[in-house]
Amino acid sequence: MKKQLIASAVACAVGLSSPIFASDTATSIRGVILDPQGEGAAKTTIMIKHEPTGDMKTISPNEAGSFVVSGLRVGGPYTIVIDSEQYQDTELTNVYLELGQPFQIREQLRTIDDSNKVVITASAANFRYPNSGSSSTFGADDIANSPSLGRDLKDILRRNPLVNIGFDDGSGMSIAGNNPRFNSISVDGVRQDDDFGLNSSGYPTLRSPVSIDAVEQISVQTNPFDAKDGGFTGGKISIVTKSGTNTFKGSAFFEKADGSWTGDPKEGSIDALDEKTWGFNFGGPAIQDKLFYYVNYEQFERSQNPAFFDIPQNVNDRLDELRDYVAANYSFNIGSLNTPPVEVDKKMLMKLDWDINEFHRASFTYQNSDGELTAGWPRSSDTDTLELSSSWYTLGYELTTFSAHWYSDWSANFSTEMKLTYKDTDNKQDPLSGLGIGAVTIRDEELGYNYVFGPDRSRHANNLSNDTFSFNLDGKYLFEEHTLSFGWQHEELDVFNIFIQDALGVWEFDSYQDFNDGVAAEFAYQNADTNNPADGAADFSYTYDNAYVQNTWDYSLDLELNFGLRYEHIHSPDRPRYNPNFVERYGFANNESLDGRDLWLPRFSFRYTGFEDVVIRGGAGIFSGGRPNVWISNAFSNDGVTVVRPLLGSLDPNDYLTNVRLDTIPGPVQAAMQAGDGDTTPIDPNFKIPTHWQYSLGADWSSDLGWLGDQWDLSAEVIFKNIIRDVRWVDLARGQVGTTPDGRPIYAPYDPVTNNPDHFDIMLTNGKGGQSLVTTLSAFKKWDNGLKLDVSYTNQNITELVSGGSSTAASSYQFTTVYDRQNPTPATA
């Protein structure tokens, strides 16, 4: 009977713990040990052993019976022994620890009877609620047993009831109805979401940034009310990779998919493709019980056949003639129509874990993901426009990260975690034949085809890189029934983004003969006013400093309270280039940045276990973060004076439409480039960082459901979000000129300086309104034969001001369905 009571207490403490001690890389064990009289059992010794590595920690509770052990590896198994000279000992075996959720022991010791020790196998007490409302944790076994044809982390995360995969092209991941860009993803403590905001997948990489074989645990949280957490308003996804142990282990795999294995579709045809995925991993001890290594590598390859063009022989002859002519005159290969598009993605991870001694542990991770695919190739041959492969491009993503963690127990009451990380992200868009000429279109009316070759106009100057360095120092101090958590987080972000269309020139010819004669019908050119594309780049940096403090109060054995406060501050030494014409128009400057903005974010949460087999949990707090950096970059890229177009109307057309050289911008055109009066996308000087209040109330319980079986783990949760302030865009160059019959405003261009009807100045500013109400019900059942059932229901009722789904200010402003584009109001998301 005593064994059953202790097991139930431990099971409730572990399986129903709320995600309030969120951590990116490690976990903890905390609790309260009382003697039979209800007083703190300070003379008790708690021994914690990580069986795979032999790492051992020994600690004693304080006078109140409370203890905390931090910086522990996730997973297990662990063996925990509660040793007392006066009272009955307890041993927990086969304990597995969850990322971001402390293993909690709340135990009242018993007098010694016939048995000197109670041994509890804790496997049943672990992961009892893998789908507990808004939070889920998946271990290595869950990952290995989940179907994943694409070997994507999202195939695992979609098991959470609030995760929806299938946004837009099927690669986006929305959590609790939020924009996929507002999520935070970290691998071994390094943020790996698409923080710049150009990828619909939410990753900074071509495919999943880390192999699923390398993942030890992955957690997803929507309501982590820990004051330590920030930088997201969607969901927080934390991934911890595997480590070596005292036993050498390794594996390898190979997968293949071939289009010939696919059945015939009812209509149309299936693109021929060939896919291969292979990889390996191994890990073990470099020094037994002391130093461990782990290595993982994975490679994906795909090749496809381009669209088949059944073109006449005389057109093929014309293309051969054109190919020879351009090669002879420009040393440039215009390409062909049958170049196979390819995709290659490589991932590597190397990790070292060092158990320095009982009180200090360190880990080091190196990660690289390098992916490339052919983009811009025609998907259909049902056209008279022949886009040759020199107009295609290689889309590349490379991610390189380093991280170092140092976990220290300075005393029984004080522990720290220090983290250093570096992330480098490079995105390239390189034309297949290089940048030797501009973009060319020849309208060959004689043969009835158009020929397109040369680098695509959007690839003339297109490159993005950003470097992020971060330093975190976190501490925990135990005082009586209170655990005080505090820390400082420092991050430095450097962004280089260049995107200038037409920087090599764009020529269109009305006939093949005109092309041979060097006579163009149309010409377009855009560049920095210096004619050097690098001078038109958005090159800026930001520094983020965050501090937090939190008190976790074990008010009683049944009630845990958390009070926290987070402070965030932004510093930026860089500003967009000053535009005097903008100031003349609107009376304020266009060169605003986010420098000096700050926030105070209060947090509160609770957890109550006073009911048998039931946990009540909830919280409230203000959240901010997750907005893509591209919205800030727009202000630097579009200052209205740096990137300009020449005043072609002031030139003789013969200066740029005759004697055309595809590799040279005519001298008169270059001379006509002057710092100008172009479009802008400024930041409102009164702009404030978006924030929202979030509230959550949930319950987890175990129940017998009659003929459906016993030991069902059930969960219900309600999440409410109320927007304090959001983002929106307004075009300063538009003024109201009338009203439609149904009362909607009519806007027209407004330019008090030049009366330019094509001018726009789209400003990033704030708006108010929007909320969401999300309810979820979930049930989990595991049978003795290994069969598992995980079912959930989610209802979302969401209104928002703008979707924020675009990367440019113009499209964010333009493609929003609203009653009044200049003054949007919340609408159903």
Number of C-alpha atoms within 10 A of each C-alpha: 6 9 12 9 10 20 20 17 19 22 23 25 24 27 24 33 25 27 26 26 21 24 19 22 24 24 22 22 19 17 20 23 29 22 20 14 10 14 13 21 26 19 17 23 17 20 16 22 19 22 17 15 22 16 19 18 17 15 17 21 25 22 17 18 24 26 27 24 23 20 23 21 22 24 20 17 17 23 20 24 20 22 18 18 10 14 20 18 21 22 18 19 18 19 24 22 25 28 32 26 25 27 25 22 21 20 22 20 22 16 12 14 9 7 8 12 17 16 16 21 13 22 15 16 22 21 20 23 26 22 25 30 30 30 23 24 25 23 21 17 10 15 20 13 9 12 12 14 8 11 17 17 19 18 16 21 23 16 18 25 25 30 21 20 19 12 14 11 9 11 18 20 27 22 26 27 21 21 22 29 29 27 25 26 23 17 23 27 23 26 23 24 25 24 23 24 23 18 18 19 25 26 22 25 25 23 25 20 26 26 22 22 20 24 22 21 24 27 26 27 24 24 27 26 31 29 30 26 20 21 18 18 27 25 30 24 23 26 26 23 24 24 25 22 25 20 13 14 13 13 11 13 10 11 11 12 13 13 13 12 7 10 9 10 8 6 6 7 9 12 13 14 17 16 17 15 19 15 19 17 19 18 23 20 21 17 13 13 18 18 20 24 24 24 22 26 22 23 19 18 18 18 18 17 15 19 18 13 14 9 12 9 9 10 14 12 11 15 18 13 11 18 17 16 16 15 12 11 11 14 12 20 22 26 19 16 17 14 17 14 20 18 19 20 23 23 22 22 22 22 23 20 23 18 20 15 13 12 17 17 21 19 21 19 24 17 23 20 26 22 23 22 20 23 20 18 20 18 11 10 15 11 11 12 17 20 23 23 28 26 26 26 23 21 19 21 23 22 22 18 23 20 22 21 23 17 23 21 20 11 11 17 20 19 22 20 21 18 21 19 21 19 20 16 23 18 22 18 22 22 23 20 20 17 19 16 24 25 27 22 23 23 19 20 11 9 13 10 16 19 20 21 24 30 30 24 21 14 26 28 24 19 17 19 19 20 17 20 19 20 17 19 17 19 19 22 18 21 16 17 22 20 22 19 23 21 20 18 18 17 18 17 16 15 21 17 24 21 21 25 21 23 26 29 23 25 24 21 23 17 20 20 13 17 22 13 12 15 21 25 15 14 18 18 22 20 27 21 22 17 20 13 22 17 15 25 25 24 21 19 18 18 18 17 18 21 20 22 21 23 22 22 18 19 11 14 18 14 16 18 18 23 20 22 20 24 18 19 17 17 17 17 11 16 18 24 18 16 20 15 18 23 13 12 16 14 10 13 20 29 21 21 24 22 16 9 14 17 18 16 20 21 23 22 25 20 23 20 21 13 10 11 17 18 24 21 22 21 23 21 23 25 30 22 16 24 22 19 15 21 21 23 25 23 26 29 25 25 27 26 23 26 30 25 23 21 13 17 7 9 13 10 14 11 14 22 19 15 14 20 17 21 16 12 19 17 10 14 18 17 13 15 21 18 17 18 19 20 19 26 29 30 25 21 16 9 17 17 16 21 19 18 19 22 19 22 18 22 20 26 23 21 14 11 10 7 6 9 12 14 16 19 24 23 24 21 21 19 23 17 20 17 21 16 18 20 19 23 28 24 22 19 23 19 15 12 11 12 11 8 7 6 9 12 17 14 16 12 18 21 19 11 11 11 11 12 12 11 19 21 24 27 25 24 19 18 22 16 16 22 21 21 18 19 23 21 21 22 22 20 18 16 11 6 6 6 8 11 10 15 15 18 12 17 15 15 14 19 20 20 24 24 17 24 17 18 18 18 26 19 13 20 21 16 14 16 12 15 13 13 20 18 13 20 17 16 17 12 17
